[in-house]
C-alpha cells in the first residue's frame, strides 16, 4: 500500500511545504558545549535531501541557566546561534523547511549530568512528579525572565531565516508542569489558571516576531512521569485550552500521542490531532509510533500485527479527508535518512530499520 496523501503539497498559513511529512524532534546529545557543529548540519541536510518536507529540530535550550537536562544538548542562544545558522542553510539547500524546537525542561533537569551542576532545576512548585521533589519553585521574577527568553529565541529564529518555531509544551517539561495539576501545586494566578504560562509564552513569541511567522505548539496528554496522565477529560476541556492558545498566536498544533491510531475520546475514532483540528480550526501534526520499525508504520506494542494494514489505511484516510494535515516521523528517520524517498517510491524492502545502535552516531 502507498500513501499518496502523504506526498501532496501542503499550503499552510505562512508555510508552503512540498509534502506532509515532518521530521519529529529527537534529542541527540551531540552538540558539545551546546553548539551544533558541521556534523549536526549535515545530519539534518541528509533528511531534507531524503524528501522530508519540514524538519523540527531536536529540543534547544532557551537562555535560562536551568533550561537543559543534560550536557551536549544544543542551546539556542549565544555562540550556538552560529551553528544553527549553518543548519538552516544546509536544510534549505536540501529542499526542506525547518523550525527550531524551543525548550525548557523544568524539573526534568539533572544538574549532575550537565556542565553546571551548581544550577538547580526549577519548576512551578519544585516537583518533578507527585511526591518527587527536584529543584526549586519559580518566583515571579524568574517566570518573567523565562517568558522573555522564549520570545528572544523566537526573534532570533526569525532573524536567522528559520521558517517558524515549535514551542515544546509536552511530555512533562516546564510548561507542561504548569498545565498538569500534580506538578503545578501553586495557589497564585499561575496555579489558578494552569494554561497561563503557555499563553504568555506564545504571546511573547508572537510579539517579538511578526503576524506571519508560524508558531507551532507541541502538547500532549501523557507525561514522562505518567504515561496515563490526562489534561483533558473530554472535548470541552480540550477546547477550553485550545482557545486561549489560538488567541495568543498559535498557528499549528503538534499533538503528541504514543500511538497515532488510538482514539482520544469515547464515541469517535479521532485521535488527539483530529480533535484539535476540529476544535481549533488550525492545522495539526499527528505523531506517535509512525514508521518506528520494519513494519513501516507500526511499533510492536503487544497488539495484533495483522492490524498493520488497517493502520496504514487509517493514516491515509486521516490525511485525505483533512482530519490531520501533517504526519511526523521520528526514529525511522534516524535509522534511514532516505526513508521518505523509499516510501514514496514503494521501496519498502530497502528501508534501513532503526536500531538503538543508531542513537550512538549522527549518520
C-alpha positions as CSV (number, residue, x, y, z in Angstrom):
1,X,0.0,0.0,0.0
2,X,1.1,3.5,-0.7
3,X,0.2,6.8,1.0
4,X,-0.5,9.3,-1.8
5,X,-1.9,11.9,0.5
6,X,1.4,12.0,2.5
7,X,3.2,13.3,-0.6
8,X,0.8,16.0,-1.6
9,X,2.0,19.6,-1.2
10,X,0.6,21.5,1.9
11,X,-0.2,25.2,1.8
12,X,-0.4,26.3,5.5
13,X,-0.5,29.8,7.0
14,X,2.9,31.3,6.3
15,X,4.3,28.0,5.2
16,X,4.3,26.1,1.9
17,X,5.6,22.5,2.1
18,X,6.4,20.1,-0.7
19,X,4.7,17.3,1.2
20,X,3.1,16.4,4.5
21,X,6.0,14.5,6.1
22,X,7.6,16.1,9.2
23,X,10.8,15.0,10.9
24,X,9.9,14.9,14.5
25,X,12.2,16.5,17.1
26,X,14.6,14.0,18.7
27,X,17.3,14.8,21.2
28,X,20.7,13.6,20.0
29,X,23.1,15.0,22.7
30,X,25.8,15.6,20.1
31,X,26.4,19.3,20.3
32,X,29.5,19.8,22.6
33,X,29.2,22.9,24.7
34,X,25.7,23.3,23.4
35,X,26.9,24.3,19.9
36,X,25.7,22.3,16.9
37,X,28.6,21.5,14.6
38,X,29.0,20.7,10.9
39,X,28.1,17.1,11.6
40,X,24.7,18.2,13.0
41,X,24.1,20.4,10.0
42,X,25.0,17.5,7.7
43,X,22.7,15.2,9.6
44,X,19.7,17.4,9.1
45,X,20.6,18.1,5.4
46,X,20.6,14.4,4.7
47,X,17.0,14.1,5.9
48,X,16.0,17.2,3.8
49,X,17.6,15.6,0.7
50,X,15.8,12.4,1.5
51,X,12.5,14.1,1.0
52,X,11.2,15.4,4.3
53,X,9.0,18.5,3.9
54,X,9.5,20.0,7.3
55,X,12.2,19.4,9.9
56,X,11.6,20.2,13.5
57,X,15.0,20.2,15.3
58,X,15.8,18.4,18.5
59,X,14.9,20.4,21.6
60,X,17.1,23.5,22.0
61,X,17.6,25.3,25.3
62,X,16.4,28.9,25.7
63,X,18.5,31.4,27.6
64,X,17.8,30.3,31.1
65,X,20.6,28.6,33.1
66,X,18.3,25.7,34.0
67,X,16.8,25.1,30.6
68,X,18.5,21.9,29.7
69,X,18.7,18.5,31.4
70,X,22.0,17.1,30.1
71,X,25.3,18.1,28.6
72,X,25.8,18.2,24.8
73,X,22.2,19.1,24.1
74,X,22.1,22.2,21.9
75,X,21.3,25.7,23.1
76,X,19.5,28.4,21.2
77,X,21.4,31.5,22.3
78,X,24.9,32.9,22.3
79,X,27.6,31.0,20.4
80,X,25.2,28.2,19.5
81,X,23.4,30.5,17.0
82,X,26.3,30.4,14.6
83,X,25.9,26.7,14.4
84,X,22.2,26.9,13.9
85,X,22.7,29.3,11.0
86,X,24.7,26.7,9.2
87,X,21.9,24.1,9.9
88,X,19.3,26.4,8.4
89,X,21.4,27.0,5.3
90,X,22.1,23.3,4.8
91,X,18.4,22.2,5.3
92,X,17.2,24.9,2.8
93,X,19.8,23.7,0.3
94,X,18.5,20.2,0.8
95,X,15.0,21.3,-0.2
96,X,13.1,21.3,3.2
97,X,11.8,23.9,5.6
98,X,12.9,23.9,9.3
99,X,11.7,25.0,12.7
100,X,13.8,25.0,15.9
101,X,12.1,23.4,18.9
102,X,12.4,25.8,21.8
103,X,12.6,24.1,25.2
104,X,12.9,24.4,28.9
105,X,13.0,21.1,30.8
106,X,11.9,22.5,34.2
107,X,12.2,19.9,37.0
108,X,13.3,17.2,34.5
109,X,16.8,18.8,34.7
110,X,19.5,16.6,36.1
111,X,22.2,19.0,37.3
112,X,24.8,16.3,37.8
113,X,24.5,15.4,34.1
114,X,25.3,18.9,33.0
115,X,28.3,21.2,32.9
116,X,26.7,23.4,35.5
117,X,25.8,21.1,38.4
118,X,25.5,24.0,40.8
119,X,22.4,25.3,38.9
120,X,19.3,23.6,40.4
121,X,16.2,22.6,38.4
122,X,13.2,24.9,38.5
123,X,9.5,24.3,38.2
124,X,6.1,25.5,39.4
125,X,6.4,24.0,42.9
126,X,9.8,22.2,43.0
127,X,8.2,18.9,41.9
128,X,9.1,16.5,39.1
129,X,6.2,14.2,39.9
130,X,3.8,13.7,42.8
131,X,6.0,13.0,45.9
132,X,9.2,13.6,43.8
133,X,10.8,16.9,44.6
134,X,13.6,18.2,42.4
135,X,15.0,21.7,42.5
136,X,13.3,25.0,43.3
137,X,9.9,26.6,42.8
138,X,9.9,29.6,40.4
139,X,9.3,33.1,41.7
140,X,7.5,35.8,39.7
141,X,10.7,37.4,38.5
142,X,12.2,34.2,37.1
143,X,8.9,33.3,35.4
144,X,9.1,36.7,33.7
145,X,12.6,36.2,32.5
146,X,11.8,32.7,31.1
147,X,8.9,34.2,29.1
148,X,11.2,36.9,27.8
149,X,13.8,34.3,26.9
150,X,11.3,32.3,24.8
151,X,10.4,35.5,22.9
152,X,14.0,36.4,22.3
153,X,14.7,32.9,20.9
154,X,11.7,33.2,18.6
155,X,13.0,36.6,17.4
156,X,16.5,35.1,16.8
157,X,14.9,32.2,14.7
158,X,13.1,34.8,12.5
159,X,16.3,36.8,12.0
160,X,18.3,33.7,11.2
161,X,15.9,32.5,8.4
162,X,14.1,29.7,10.2
163,X,10.7,29.1,8.6
164,X,8.9,29.1,12.0
165,X,9.3,27.8,15.5
166,X,7.9,25.0,17.7
167,X,7.3,25.5,21.4
168,X,7.7,22.3,23.4
169,X,4.9,22.3,25.9
170,X,4.6,18.5,26.1
171,X,5.9,15.4,27.9
172,X,6.1,16.7,31.5
173,X,8.7,19.5,30.8
174,X,8.4,23.0,32.3
175,X,5.3,24.5,30.6
176,X,3.6,21.1,30.9
177,X,4.4,21.0,34.6
178,X,2.3,24.1,34.9
179,X,-0.5,22.5,32.9
180,X,-0.5,19.3,34.9
181,X,-2.2,19.7,38.3
182,X,0.0,17.2,40.2
183,X,3.2,19.3,39.4
184,X,1.7,22.8,39.4
185,X,0.8,23.0,43.1
186,X,0.6,26.8,43.1
187,X,-2.0,28.9,44.8
188,X,-1.3,32.1,42.8
189,X,-2.5,33.0,39.3
190,X,-0.1,30.6,37.7
191,X,-1.9,27.8,39.6
192,X,-5.4,29.0,39.4
193,X,-5.1,29.3,35.6
194,X,-2.7,26.4,34.7
195,X,-2.5,27.4,31.0
196,X,-1.5,31.0,31.8
197,X,2.3,30.4,31.3
198,X,1.7,28.7,28.0
199,X,-0.4,31.6,26.8
200,X,2.1,34.2,27.9
201,X,5.0,32.4,26.2
202,X,3.1,32.2,23.0
203,X,2.0,35.8,23.2
204,X,5.6,36.9,23.8
205,X,6.9,34.9,20.9
206,X,4.3,36.5,18.7
207,X,5.1,40.0,20.0
208,X,8.8,39.5,19.2
209,X,8.3,38.1,15.7
210,X,5.5,39.1,13.3
211,X,1.9,38.0,12.4
212,X,3.1,35.9,9.5
213,X,5.8,33.9,11.3
214,X,4.5,30.4,12.0
215,X,4.3,29.3,15.7
216,X,3.7,25.6,16.3
217,X,2.9,24.3,19.8
218,X,3.6,20.7,20.8
219,X,1.4,19.4,23.6
220,X,0.4,16.0,25.0
221,X,-1.8,14.3,27.5
222,X,0.9,11.8,28.5
223,X,3.9,12.7,30.6
224,X,7.3,11.0,31.0
225,X,6.3,11.0,34.7
226,X,2.9,9.2,34.0
227,X,2.0,7.7,30.6
228,X,-1.6,7.6,31.7
229,X,-1.9,11.3,32.6
230,X,-4.8,13.2,31.1
231,X,-5.0,17.0,31.0
232,X,-8.3,16.9,29.1
233,X,-11.1,14.5,30.1
234,X,-13.3,15.4,27.2
235,X,-13.5,17.6,24.1
236,X,-14.9,20.5,26.1
237,X,-11.8,20.6,28.3
238,X,-9.6,20.4,25.3
239,X,-11.5,23.3,23.6
240,X,-11.1,25.4,26.7
241,X,-7.4,25.0,26.4
242,X,-7.0,25.5,22.7
243,X,-9.0,28.7,22.5
244,X,-6.5,30.8,24.6
245,X,-3.6,29.3,22.7
246,X,-5.1,30.3,19.3
247,X,-5.9,33.8,20.6
248,X,-2.3,34.2,21.8
249,X,-0.9,33.4,18.4
250,X,-0.6,29.6,17.8
251,X,-0.8,28.8,14.1
252,X,-0.3,25.0,14.3
253,X,-0.5,22.2,16.9
254,X,1.8,19.2,17.1
255,X,-0.3,16.7,19.1
256,X,1.9,14.1,20.7
257,X,0.4,10.7,21.3
258,X,2.2,7.4,21.8
259,X,0.2,5.6,19.1
260,X,-1.5,7.7,16.4
261,X,-4.2,5.1,15.7
262,X,-5.7,5.2,19.2
263,X,-8.9,7.3,19.7
264,X,-8.6,10.2,22.2
265,X,-12.2,10.3,23.5
266,X,-15.1,7.8,23.6
267,X,-17.5,7.8,20.8
268,X,-15.1,8.8,18.0
269,X,-12.2,7.3,16.2
270,X,-10.4,10.6,16.1
271,X,-7.0,10.9,17.8
272,X,-5.8,14.0,19.7
273,X,-4.7,15.7,16.5
274,X,-8.0,15.1,14.8
275,X,-9.9,16.6,17.8
276,X,-7.6,19.5,17.9
277,X,-8.1,20.2,14.2
278,X,-11.9,20.1,14.7
279,X,-12.0,22.3,17.8
280,X,-9.3,24.9,16.9
281,X,-9.6,25.1,13.1
282,X,-5.8,25.2,13.0
283,X,-3.5,22.8,11.1
284,X,-2.3,19.9,13.1
285,X,0.6,17.4,13.1
286,X,-0.2,13.8,14.1
287,X,2.6,11.7,15.6
288,X,3.0,8.5,17.6
289,X,4.7,5.2,16.6
290,X,4.8,6.2,12.9
291,X,7.5,4.3,11.0
292,X,9.3,3.1,14.1
293,X,10.4,-0.3,12.8
294,X,10.5,-2.6,9.8
295,X,6.7,-2.7,9.5
296,X,6.8,0.8,8.2
297,X,4.1,2.4,10.3
298,X,3.8,0.3,13.5
299,X,5.5,-0.3,16.7
300,X,5.3,-3.6,18.3
301,X,3.3,-2.8,21.4
302,X,1.9,-6.3,22.1
303,X,-1.1,-6.0,19.9
304,X,-2.1,-7.9,16.8
305,X,0.4,-7.4,13.9
306,X,-2.4,-8.1,11.4
307,X,-3.7,-4.6,12.1
308,X,-0.8,-3.0,10.3
309,X,-2.7,-2.6,7.0
310,X,-5.7,-1.1,8.8
311,X,-3.4,1.5,10.4
312,X,-2.0,2.4,7.0
313,X,-5.5,2.8,5.6
314,X,-6.4,4.9,8.7
315,X,-3.5,7.3,8.3
316,X,-4.2,7.7,4.6
317,X,-7.8,8.5,5.3
318,X,-6.9,10.9,8.1
319,X,-4.8,12.8,5.6
320,X,-7.1,12.5,2.6
321,X,-10.1,13.8,4.5
322,X,-8.3,16.7,6.2
323,X,-8.7,15.2,9.6
324,X,-5.0,15.9,10.1
325,X,-2.6,18.0,8.0
326,X,0.9,16.6,8.6
327,X,2.5,13.4,9.9
328,X,5.6,13.4,12.0
329,X,8.1,10.5,11.8
330,X,10.7,10.0,14.4
331,X,13.2,7.3,14.9
332,X,12.6,5.8,11.4
333,X,14.3,8.9,10.1
334,X,17.3,8.3,12.4
335,X,17.6,4.8,11.0
336,X,17.3,5.8,7.4
337,X,17.7,9.4,6.1
338,X,16.2,8.2,2.8
339,X,13.1,6.9,4.5
340,X,10.8,9.4,2.8
341,X,12.1,8.8,-0.7
342,X,11.9,5.0,-0.3
343,X,8.4,5.1,1.0
344,X,7.3,7.4,-1.8
345,X,8.8,5.1,-4.4
346,X,7.5,1.9,-2.8
347,X,11.0,0.6,-2.0
348,X,10.0,-0.7,1.4
349,X,12.4,-3.7,1.2
350,X,15.3,-1.2,1.0
351,X,14.4,0.8,4.2
352,X,17.1,0.5,6.8
353,X,15.4,-0.4,10.0
354,X,16.0,1.8,13.1
355,X,18.0,0.1,15.9
356,X,19.2,1.6,19.2
357,X,22.8,1.5,17.8
358,X,21.7,4.4,15.5
359,X,21.5,6.6,18.5
360,X,25.2,6.5,19.1
361,X,26.1,8.3,15.9
362,X,24.9,11.0,13.5
363,X,24.5,9.1,10.3
